[in-house]
Amino acid sequence: MALIYEYVANGNLQKHLSAGLEYLHNGCKPPIVHRDLKTSNILLNEKLQAKIADFGISKVLSTESATHVSTAAKGTFGYLDPQYCNTKQLNKKSDVYSFGIVLQELITGRAAIARDEEDVPIHICQWMCPKFNSMEIESIVDSRLQGSYLNASAQKAIEIAMACASSPSTAIQRPDITVVHNDLKECLEIEMPFEITEIVESDDASSSNSVTMASHIESQTNTSSLGMLPEISNSLH
């Protein structure tokens, strides 16, 4: 058996450092959970528009109203929702966690699992959490950007990514992917209000009003990578 996709001139997102996820979760009836969302499964065409690929282990929820399905945990280490690993209860928020890790990679320029100075593997969430708690924007954002961004938009992007990848005990508080999509658009409007106008207007007809991320985080690329956020955000829808 083989999976055949249209040719994508720019390969996958991993090589450059989303993408249909809202359609899978809220457009399909019943919903589909991807189960293996990661940078290497997000392909980019010549316009850097993102397309999700590799549905080999995707699961369809039994009904439109179903909240989860019990199944063995599968996916890629580093992107796999810890709550899913512990409970074997798969739901749409498991994909949201994985997308949060993708956003963290885009913002920081780091891999999901990286080795620091002492050559000890560290997960990107572990690396970001203390910096996020003290809101050390400059130490979180990819240094190759050399400060060529607005702190307000960078902070909002970081908050979105952290809300998506919240700890297992607060998984239910993770935002719906539609909320993520809308908040990413707001983030981009801060950074590039004129360039993003067309994207925002084209999506307004089918998108609900944006919901702020504050309630989801109460307790808690270089130029090419962060610069691809407009295309990634637009393709989410």
C-alpha positions as CSV (number, residue, x, y, z in Angstrom):
1,M,0.0,0.0,0.0
2,A,1.1,3.6,-0.6
3,L,0.0,7.1,0.2
4,I,0.3,9.5,-2.7
5,Y,0.3,13.3,-2.2
6,E,0.7,16.2,-4.6
7,Y,4.2,17.4,-5.0
8,V,5.3,20.0,-2.4
9,A,8.2,22.0,-3.5
10,N,9.5,23.0,-0.1
11,G,9.4,19.6,1.6
12,N,8.3,19.4,5.2
13,L,8.4,22.0,8.0
14,Q,11.2,20.3,9.9
15,K,13.6,21.0,7.0
16,H,12.9,24.7,7.3
17,L,13.3,25.3,10.9
18,S,-0.6,23.9,10.4
19,A,-2.2,23.0,8.4
20,G,-5.7,21.5,8.1
21,L,-6.0,20.6,11.7
22,E,-9.1,22.7,12.3
23,Y,-10.9,20.9,9.5
24,L,-10.0,17.5,10.9
25,H,-11.3,18.4,14.3
26,N,-14.3,20.5,13.6
27,G,-15.0,20.2,9.9
28,C,-15.1,16.4,9.6
29,K,-18.2,14.6,10.9
30,P,-17.3,12.6,13.0
31,P,-14.0,14.3,13.9
32,I,-10.6,12.8,13.0
33,V,-7.6,12.9,15.5
34,H,-4.3,12.8,13.6
35,R,-2.2,11.2,16.4
36,D,1.2,12.0,14.9
37,L,1.3,15.7,14.3
38,K,4.9,16.9,14.1
39,T,7.1,19.2,12.0
40,S,8.1,16.4,9.6
41,N,4.4,15.6,8.9
42,I,3.6,19.2,7.9
43,L,4.5,19.7,4.2
44,L,5.0,23.1,2.5
45,N,4.3,24.0,-1.1
46,E,6.1,26.6,-3.1
47,K,4.1,29.4,-1.4
48,L,5.0,27.9,2.0
49,Q,1.3,26.9,2.5
50,A,1.2,24.0,5.0
51,K,-0.5,20.7,4.5
52,I,-0.8,17.9,7.1
53,A,0.4,14.6,5.9
54,D,0.8,10.9,7.1
55,F,-2.6,9.7,8.4
56,G,-1.4,6.2,8.9
57,I,-2.3,6.1,12.6
58,S,-5.2,8.6,12.6
59,K,-8.4,7.7,14.5
60,V,-12.0,8.7,13.7
61,L,-14.1,9.4,16.8
62,S,-17.2,7.2,16.9
63,T,-19.7,10.0,16.7
64,E,-19.8,13.8,16.2
65,S,-20.4,14.2,19.9
66,A,-17.8,11.7,21.1
67,T,-15.1,13.2,23.3
68,H,-12.5,10.5,23.2
69,V,-11.6,7.0,22.1
70,S,-9.7,4.4,24.1
71,T,-6.6,3.1,22.2
72,A,-3.0,2.3,22.8
73,A,-0.8,5.4,22.8
74,K,1.0,5.9,19.5
75,G,2.9,8.8,18.0
76,T,6.4,10.3,18.1
77,F,8.3,10.9,21.3
78,G,8.5,14.5,22.1
79,Y,5.2,15.3,20.5
80,L,3.0,12.8,22.3
81,D,0.5,14.2,24.9
82,P,1.6,12.9,28.3
83,Q,-2.0,12.5,29.4
84,Y,-2.7,10.3,26.4
85,C,0.3,8.2,27.4
86,N,-1.0,7.8,31.0
87,T,-4.7,7.2,30.3
88,K,-4.8,5.8,26.8
89,Q,-7.8,8.2,26.3
90,L,-7.3,9.8,22.9
91,N,-9.1,13.1,22.1
92,K,-8.7,16.2,20.0
93,K,-6.7,17.9,22.7
94,S,-3.9,15.4,22.1
95,D,-3.4,16.9,18.7
96,V,-3.5,20.4,20.2
97,Y,-0.7,19.4,22.5
98,S,1.4,18.2,19.5
99,F,0.6,21.4,17.6
100,G,1.8,23.4,20.7
101,I,5.1,21.6,20.4
102,V,5.3,22.5,16.7
103,L,4.7,26.2,17.6
104,Q,7.4,26.1,20.3
105,E,9.8,24.8,17.7
106,L,8.9,27.6,15.3
107,I,9.4,30.2,18.0
108,T,12.6,28.9,19.5
109,G,14.4,27.3,16.6
110,R,15.0,24.3,18.9
111,A,14.0,20.6,18.3
112,A,11.3,18.9,20.4
113,I,14.0,17.0,22.2
114,A,17.4,18.8,22.2
115,R,20.7,18.5,24.0
116,D,21.9,21.4,26.0
117,E,25.4,22.4,27.1
118,E,25.8,19.4,29.3
119,D,24.7,17.1,26.5
120,V,21.7,16.0,28.4
121,P,18.4,15.6,26.4
122,I,15.7,18.1,27.4
123,H,12.2,18.4,26.2
124,I,11.3,21.8,24.7
125,C,8.5,22.3,27.3
126,Q,11.0,21.7,30.2
127,W,13.3,24.2,28.6
128,M,10.6,26.9,28.0
129,C,8.6,26.6,31.3
130,P,11.0,28.5,33.6
131,K,11.7,31.1,31.0
132,F,8.0,31.5,30.3
133,N,7.1,31.9,34.0
134,S,9.5,34.8,34.2
135,M,8.6,35.9,30.6
136,E,12.2,36.0,29.3
137,I,11.1,36.8,25.7
138,E,14.6,37.4,24.3
139,S,15.9,34.1,25.7
140,I,13.0,32.1,24.4
141,V,12.8,33.5,20.8
142,D,15.3,32.1,18.3
143,S,18.4,34.2,18.7
144,R,18.9,34.2,14.9
145,L,16.0,36.6,14.6
146,Q,18.3,39.2,16.3
147,G,15.4,41.0,17.9
148,S,13.6,41.7,14.6
149,Y,10.1,41.2,16.1
150,L,7.7,43.0,18.4
151,N,7.7,41.9,22.0
152,A,3.9,42.0,22.2
153,S,3.5,39.6,19.3
154,A,6.3,37.3,20.5
155,Q,4.8,37.1,24.0
156,K,1.3,36.3,22.6
157,A,2.8,33.5,20.3
158,I,4.6,32.1,23.3
159,E,1.4,32.1,25.4
160,I,-0.5,30.3,22.7
161,A,2.2,27.6,22.4
162,M,2.3,27.1,26.1
163,A,-1.5,26.9,26.5
164,C,-1.6,24.2,23.8
165,A,1.1,22.1,25.5
166,S,-0.2,22.5,29.1
167,S,0.6,19.9,31.6
168,P,-1.4,16.6,31.9
169,S,-3.5,17.8,34.9
170,T,-4.8,20.8,32.8
171,A,-5.2,19.1,29.5
172,I,-8.9,19.7,29.4
173,Q,-8.1,23.5,29.6
174,R,-6.2,23.4,26.4
175,P,-7.8,25.6,23.7
176,D,-9.8,24.2,20.8
177,I,-7.8,24.5,17.6
178,T,-10.3,27.1,16.3
179,V,-9.3,29.3,19.2
180,V,-5.6,28.7,18.4
181,H,-6.2,29.7,14.8
182,N,-8.0,32.9,15.7
183,D,-5.4,33.9,18.4
184,L,-2.5,33.3,15.9
185,K,-4.2,35.7,13.5
186,E,-4.3,38.3,16.3
187,C,-0.7,37.7,17.1
188,L,0.2,38.2,13.4
189,E,-1.9,41.4,13.2
190,I,0.3,42.8,16.0
191,E,3.5,42.0,14.1
192,M,2.5,42.8,10.6
193,P,-0.9,44.6,10.5
194,F,-0.8,45.5,6.8
195,E,0.7,42.3,5.4
196,I,-1.8,40.1,7.3
197,T,-5.0,42.1,6.3
198,E,-5.9,39.9,3.3
199,I,-5.4,36.7,5.3
200,V,-7.7,37.9,8.1
201,E,-10.4,39.2,5.8
202,S,-10.5,36.0,3.7
203,D,-11.0,33.9,6.9
204,D,-13.5,36.2,8.7
205,A,-16.5,34.8,6.8
206,S,-15.9,31.3,8.2
207,S,-14.2,32.0,11.5
208,S,-15.9,32.8,14.8
209,N,-14.8,35.8,16.9
210,S,-11.4,35.3,18.6
211,V,-11.2,34.1,22.2
212,T,-8.3,35.3,24.3
213,M,-5.8,32.8,25.6
214,A,-5.8,34.2,29.1
215,S,-8.2,31.8,30.6
216,H,-6.1,28.9,29.3
217,I,-2.9,30.0,31.0
218,E,-4.1,31.5,34.3
219,S,-1.8,29.3,36.3
220,Q,0.7,29.0,34.1
221,T,13.3,31.1,11.9
222,N,15.6,32.1,12.3
223,T,13.7,34.6,10.2
224,S,12.3,31.8,8.0
225,S,10.7,29.8,10.8
226,L,8.9,32.5,12.8
227,G,8.3,34.3,9.5
228,M,6.3,31.3,8.2
229,L,3.6,31.8,10.9
230,P,1.2,33.7,8.6
231,E,1.1,30.7,6.2
232,I,0.9,28.1,9.0
233,S,-1.9,30.1,10.7
234,N,-3.9,30.5,7.5
235,S,-3.6,26.9,6.6
236,L,-4.9,25.8,10.0
237,H,-8.3,26.8,8.8
